[in-house]
Amino acid sequence: MRYMGSKAGISKEILPFLMDGHGQDMLYIEPFVGGANMIDAIPASVRRIGYDVNPYLIALWRAVSNGWTPPETVTEQEYNDAKNNQDKDPVFSAWAGFACSFGGKWFGGYARGNKPDGTPRDHSAEAYRNAIKQFPRLRGVQFQCRSVFDIELPGRATIYCDPPYAGTTKYRTGFDHDKFYDWCRFQAMSGHRVFVSEYAMPADFRVVWQKDVNCGLDSKRRVEKLFTL
């Protein structure tokens, strides 16, 4: 699904690092599931749990996990109605608010633009076609609305984190990065496999993969990195 900071373009490159060493009885955990563009690449045979603090997003993913499919198109009027009354239909609000928004930013403006030949693009229809491919891969995933700091791990896990990136305009929610770094260290010391996507991390986190990519609404080139402990 279109989502700001989506890992859809690099998920296939990250996947081997997450799965190599992942034991048969281990859990796969994403504390920041976002657009589910990484968790959908994890084999369905693995027990997968995705968390996020956005209740509308989790309402959407729970519906998707149970077979919900989005409308084939969303008009600008429907988009604005959802934006102004988000609790009327939380699942549709999440779909409109992310998949039909410019850059996948939560109600960041109705996505519009033209095709190379100058004719208008229907971004919501494109989102629908992508969803038809992605959503079946999310059947059976458990989704829960919780902060990373409130997650309880019932068994040894591979944990993949795509947190609010430090120093970016993507997130302005007061996320406590130092507390998050300590959380990662604690999980690693507890025997879990911990991976983090970021541009930079403290010195005790080591880089296992990196790539120069276009990132964010400004499409600036940045070095996307995968860290572990």
VONU-261213 format. One line per field, with one value per residue (C-alpha): chain; x, y, z; residue in one letter; residue number from 1. Coordinates in pm, 1 decimal, always signed. Example, Ala and Ser with C-alpha at 12.3 -4.5 7.8 and 13.67 -1.06 7.14 Angstrom:
REM VONU-261213
mimar <- A / A $
east <- +1230.0 / +1367.0 $
north <- -450.0 / -106.0 $
up <- +780.0 / +714.0 $
marfi <- A / S $
sepa <- 1 / 2 $
This chain:
REM VONU-261213
mimar <- A / A / A / A / A / A / A / A / A / A / A / A / A / A / A / A / A / A / A / A / A / A / A / A / A / A / A / A / A / A / A / A / A / A / A / A / A / A / A / A / A / A / A / A / A / A / A / A / A / A / A / A / A / A / A / A / A / A / A / A / A / A / A / A / A / A / A / A / A / A / A / A / A / A / A / A / A / A / A / A / A / A / A / A / A / A / A / A / A / A / A / A / A / A / A / A / A / A / A / A / A / A / A / A / A / A / A / A / A / A / A / A / A / A / A / A / A / A / A / A / A / A / A / A / A / A / A / A / A / A / A / A / A / A / A / A / A / A / A / A / A / A / A / A / A / A / A / A / A / A / A / A / A / A / A / A / A / A / A / A / A / A / A / A / A / A / A / A / A / A / A / A / A / A / A / A / A / A / A / A / A / A / A / A / A / A / A / A / A / A / A / A / A / A / A / A / A / A / A / A / A / A / A / A / A / A / A / A / A / A / A / A / A / A / A / A / A / A / A / A / A / A / A / A / A / A / A / A / A $
east <- +0.0 / +115.6 / +267.6 / +516.9 / +859.7 / +741.9 / +996.8 / +818.4 / +1106.3 / +1373.7 / +1186.5 / +1331.8 / +1683.9 / +1618.5 / +1428.3 / +1731.7 / +1888.2 / +1566.3 / +1508.1 / +1865.2 / +1895.6 / +1523.6 / +1440.2 / +1138.9 / +964.7 / +1047.6 / +802.2 / +836.0 / +753.1 / +715.5 / +662.3 / +604.0 / +406.6 / +304.5 / +200.2 / +281.3 / +521.6 / +780.0 / +565.6 / +381.9 / +710.1 / +759.9 / +654.8 / +301.4 / +436.7 / +594.8 / +382.8 / +370.9 / +259.6 / +240.3 / +200.2 / +128.8 / +3.0 / -242.9 / -580.4 / -725.8 / -434.8 / -469.3 / -845.1 / -766.0 / -505.9 / -729.0 / -1001.8 / -755.5 / -629.8 / -990.1 / -1045.4 / -1152.0 / -1086.7 / -1089.9 / -1316.5 / -1189.4 / -1171.9 / -1215.2 / -1337.9 / -1200.0 / -1537.3 / -1528.5 / -1171.4 / -1265.6 / -1572.9 / -1350.8 / -1099.2 / -1370.4 / -1544.8 / -1274.3 / -1467.7 / -1768.0 / -1583.8 / -1231.7 / -1132.7 / -1227.8 / -1075.5 / -742.7 / -758.8 / -838.1 / -601.6 / -297.6 / -349.4 / -525.6 / -307.4 / -14.1 / +302.6 / +109.3 / +105.6 / -192.7 / -455.7 / -176.6 / -392.8 / -583.5 / -330.5 / -357.5 / -140.6 / -116.0 / +11.1 / +301.3 / +47.7 / -114.4 / -431.7 / -527.6 / -409.1 / -647.1 / -415.9 / -689.8 / -746.5 / -372.3 / -376.2 / -661.1 / -470.9 / -166.1 / -382.7 / -531.7 / -178.0 / -60.5 / -358.2 / -382.1 / -26.6 / -148.3 / -408.4 / -343.7 / -116.4 / -199.2 / -229.3 / -233.8 / -253.6 / +34.6 / +342.9 / +676.9 / +742.1 / +428.2 / +495.3 / +508.3 / +708.0 / +572.6 / +873.3 / +1203.7 / +1157.5 / +1305.8 / +1217.0 / +1223.8 / +1185.1 / +1110.4 / +1079.2 / +1034.9 / +1365.0 / +1563.4 / +1595.4 / +1339.5 / +1016.2 / +838.0 / +751.2 / +689.3 / +534.4 / +801.2 / +924.5 / +1188.5 / +1477.5 / +1711.8 / +1447.1 / +1400.4 / +1773.7 / +1774.3 / +1465.7 / +1649.4 / +1954.1 / +1740.0 / +1565.0 / +1898.0 / +2040.7 / +1723.7 / +1804.5 / +1591.6 / +1722.1 / +1684.1 / +1703.3 / +1640.9 / +1597.7 / +1740.3 / +1988.6 / +2205.0 / +2216.6 / +2442.9 / +2788.4 / +2701.0 / +2451.6 / +2628.8 / +2530.7 / +2454.6 / +2309.3 / +2283.1 / +2162.8 / +2138.3 / +1767.0 / +1514.8 / +1339.9 / +1048.9 / +826.3 / +1127.3 / +1274.1 / +1622.8 / +1889.9 / +1977.7 / +2158.6 / +1902.8 / +2065.8 / +1974.8 / +2130.5 / +2154.5 / +2309.5 $
north <- +0.0 / +353.1 / +474.9 / +744.8 / +583.2 / +257.0 / -22.4 / -176.0 / -90.7 / -257.3 / -532.0 / -807.1 / -689.3 / -669.5 / -997.8 / -1235.8 / -1062.1 / -1104.1 / -1466.7 / -1602.8 / -1730.6 / -1709.8 / -2029.8 / -2243.6 / -2173.5 / -1802.6 / -1514.2 / -1232.7 / -895.1 / -547.2 / -273.5 / -10.5 / -202.3 / +106.2 / +14.7 / -355.1 / -348.3 / -558.7 / -796.3 / -900.8 / -1043.4 / -1273.1 / -1633.3 / -1713.2 / -2016.3 / -1775.6 / -1641.9 / -1269.7 / -990.0 / -626.5 / -334.5 / +33.9 / +320.1 / +446.6 / +286.5 / +354.1 / +179.5 / -123.1 / -131.4 / -146.2 / -420.5 / -632.1 / -605.5 / -692.2 / -991.8 / -1114.7 / -1065.6 / -700.7 / -543.8 / -169.3 / +13.9 / +29.0 / +407.0 / +688.7 / +1031.0 / +1351.2 / +1415.7 / +1072.3 / +1141.3 / +1472.5 / +1320.1 / +1052.7 / +1313.6 / +1518.7 / +1221.9 / +961.7 / +759.5 / +697.2 / +412.6 / +372.1 / +109.6 / +325.9 / +631.4 / +450.3 / +344.5 / +697.1 / +861.4 / +664.7 / +489.4 / +783.1 / +1061.6 / +1237.1 / +1048.4 / +812.8 / +1077.5 / +1052.0 / +1274.8 / +1472.9 / +1578.8 / +1387.3 / +1232.4 / +1370.0 / +1411.5 / +1334.9 / +1044.9 / +1102.9 / +1167.8 / +1442.4 / +1256.9 / +1254.4 / +966.7 / +792.8 / +727.3 / +556.2 / +307.7 / +241.7 / +186.9 / -60.5 / -259.8 / -274.7 / -379.3 / -669.5 / -803.7 / -723.7 / -790.2 / -1169.9 / -1195.0 / -1042.6 / -1306.3 / -1453.6 / -1173.9 / -1059.9 / -682.4 / -495.6 / -127.1 / -72.2 / +137.6 / -33.1 / +15.8 / -180.8 / -490.7 / -823.5 / -1100.1 / -1448.5 / -1620.1 / -1563.8 / -1337.5 / -1168.4 / -802.2 / -564.2 / -196.0 / +83.6 / +359.8 / +735.9 / +839.9 / +1081.8 / +1432.1 / +1398.1 / +1584.9 / +1253.9 / +1239.2 / +1519.8 / +1320.3 / +1354.3 / +998.4 / +914.9 / +780.3 / +726.5 / +518.7 / +322.2 / +250.7 / +116.4 / -93.5 / -249.6 / -322.7 / -487.5 / -707.5 / -812.5 / -896.5 / -1100.2 / -1323.7 / -1168.7 / -1084.2 / -709.1 / -517.7 / -147.5 / +55.1 / +405.7 / +650.8 / +656.1 / +477.0 / +477.9 / +326.3 / -10.8 / -80.7 / -222.8 / -184.7 / -510.0 / -356.1 / -16.1 / +140.2 / +486.0 / +550.4 / +827.9 / +896.6 / +1103.4 / +1357.5 / +1560.1 / +1257.5 / +1343.0 / +1075.6 / +923.7 / +612.9 / +372.4 / +133.4 / -181.5 / -209.2 / -489.1 / -552.0 $
up <- +0.0 / -70.7 / +254.4 / +337.6 / +373.5 / +217.8 / +185.6 / -114.3 / -346.9 / -133.8 / +52.1 / -168.2 / -84.0 / +289.7 / +312.7 / +304.7 / +605.7 / +804.0 / +709.7 / +718.0 / +1073.8 / +1144.1 / +1328.4 / +1241.9 / +1572.3 / +1588.8 / +1557.2 / +1308.0 / +1461.2 / +1309.3 / +1569.5 / +1295.8 / +1034.7 / +835.2 / +481.0 / +544.5 / +251.0 / +434.1 / +636.9 / +319.7 / +186.9 / +487.1 / +411.3 / +522.2 / +710.7 / +962.5 / +1247.3 / +1171.7 / +1405.2 / +1297.8 / +1537.1 / +1484.7 / +1700.3 / +1436.0 / +1524.3 / +1178.5 / +1010.1 / +1236.1 / +1171.8 / +800.1 / +832.2 / +1053.8 / +792.1 / +515.9 / +712.4 / +718.1 / +344.8 / +301.3 / -37.4 / -112.5 / -356.0 / -713.0 / -700.4 / -447.6 / -554.8 / -409.5 / -244.3 / -79.9 / +28.4 / +188.8 / +354.4 / +511.0 / +621.7 / +792.9 / +956.8 / +1015.9 / +1273.7 / +1047.3 / +873.2 / +1017.3 / +759.8 / +462.5 / +633.7 / +660.8 / +297.5 / +181.5 / +428.7 / +318.8 / -14.7 / -181.4 / -39.7 / -200.5 / -110.6 / +117.3 / +393.0 / +627.9 / +465.4 / +307.7 / +13.6 / -251.4 / -488.0 / -840.4 / -1146.0 / -1514.9 / -1719.4 / -1963.4 / -2239.0 / -2033.1 / -1936.3 / -1565.9 / -1345.6 / -1110.3 / -817.0 / -616.6 / -900.4 / -912.9 / -537.0 / -581.0 / -843.1 / -616.4 / -322.3 / -514.8 / -548.7 / -194.5 / +30.2 / -18.8 / +117.4 / +445.3 / +521.8 / +863.1 / +989.1 / +1342.9 / +1375.1 / +1704.4 / +1793.4 / +2035.3 / +2081.3 / +2029.7 / +2400.2 / +2496.3 / +2288.4 / +2469.4 / +2302.7 / +2382.3 / +2224.9 / +2048.4 / +1749.7 / +1448.7 / +1495.2 / +1200.0 / +1285.3 / +1040.3 / +1300.8 / +1268.7 / +1111.6 / +1328.0 / +1186.0 / +906.0 / +840.1 / +799.1 / +1167.0 / +1412.1 / +1692.4 / +1958.6 / +1913.6 / +2178.2 / +1971.3 / +2266.2 / +2441.5 / +2118.3 / +2088.3 / +2444.5 / +2365.5 / +2070.8 / +2284.8 / +2551.3 / +2293.5 / +2142.1 / +2485.0 / +2550.7 / +2254.4 / +1982.0 / +1634.1 / +1586.4 / +1257.2 / +1202.1 / +884.7 / +925.3 / +776.0 / +1090.5 / +1426.1 / +1734.9 / +1692.2 / +1848.2 / +1568.0 / +1263.6 / +899.9 / +715.6 / +397.8 / +235.0 / -88.0 / -240.2 / -300.0 / -360.4 / -31.2 / +90.6 / -73.8 / -185.3 / -372.1 / -246.5 / -278.3 / +57.5 / +174.1 / +314.8 / +562.0 / +751.2 / +1096.5 / +1349.1 / +1689.3 $
marfi <- M / R / Y / M / G / S / K / A / G / I / S / K / E / I / L / P / F / L / M / D / G / H / G / Q / D / M / L / Y / I / E / P / F / V / G / G / A / N / M / I / D / A / I / P / A / S / V / R / R / I / G / Y / D / V / N / P / Y / L / I / A / L / W / R / A / V / S / N / G / W / T / P / P / E / T / V / T / E / Q / E / Y / N / D / A / K / N / N / Q / D / K / D / P / V / F / S / A / W / A / G / F / A / C / S / F / G / G / K / W / F / G / G / Y / A / R / G / N / K / P / D / G / T / P / R / D / H / S / A / E / A / Y / R / N / A / I / K / Q / F / P / R / L / R / G / V / Q / F / Q / C / R / S / V / F / D / I / E / L / P / G / R / A / T / I / Y / C / D / P / P / Y / A / G / T / T / K / Y / R / T / G / F / D / H / D / K / F / Y / D / W / C / R / F / Q / A / M / S / G / H / R / V / F / V / S / E / Y / A / M / P / A / D / F / R / V / V / W / Q / K / D / V / N / C / G / L / D / S / K / R / R / V / E / K / L / F / T / L $
sepa <- 1 / 2 / 3 / 4 / 5 / 6 / 7 / 8 / 9 / 10 / 11 / 12 / 13 / 14 / 15 / 16 / 17 / 18 / 19 / 20 / 21 / 22 / 23 / 24 / 25 / 26 / 27 / 28 / 29 / 30 / 31 / 32 / 33 / 34 / 35 / 36 / 37 / 38 / 39 / 40 / 41 / 42 / 43 / 44 / 45 / 46 / 47 / 48 / 49 / 50 / 51 / 52 / 53 / 54 / 55 / 56 / 57 / 58 / 59 / 60 / 61 / 62 / 63 / 64 / 65 / 66 / 67 / 68 / 69 / 70 / 71 / 72 / 73 / 74 / 75 / 76 / 77 / 78 / 79 / 80 / 81 / 82 / 83 / 84 / 85 / 86 / 87 / 88 / 89 / 90 / 91 / 92 / 93 / 94 / 95 / 96 / 97 / 98 / 99 / 100 / 101 / 102 / 103 / 104 / 105 / 106 / 107 / 108 / 109 / 110 / 111 / 112 / 113 / 114 / 115 / 116 / 117 / 118 / 119 / 120 / 121 / 122 / 123 / 124 / 125 / 126 / 127 / 128 / 129 / 130 / 131 / 132 / 133 / 134 / 135 / 136 / 137 / 138 / 139 / 140 / 141 / 142 / 143 / 144 / 145 / 146 / 147 / 148 / 149 / 150 / 151 / 152 / 153 / 154 / 155 / 156 / 157 / 158 / 159 / 160 / 161 / 162 / 163 / 164 / 165 / 166 / 167 / 168 / 169 / 170 / 171 / 172 / 173 / 174 / 175 / 176 / 177 / 178 / 179 / 180 / 181 / 182 / 183 / 184 / 185 / 186 / 187 / 188 / 189 / 190 / 191 / 192 / 193 / 194 / 195 / 196 / 197 / 198 / 199 / 200 / 201 / 202 / 203 / 204 / 205 / 206 / 207 / 208 / 209 / 210 / 211 / 212 / 213 / 214 / 215 / 216 / 217 / 218 / 219 / 220 / 221 / 222 / 223 / 224 / 225 / 226 / 227 / 228 / 229 $
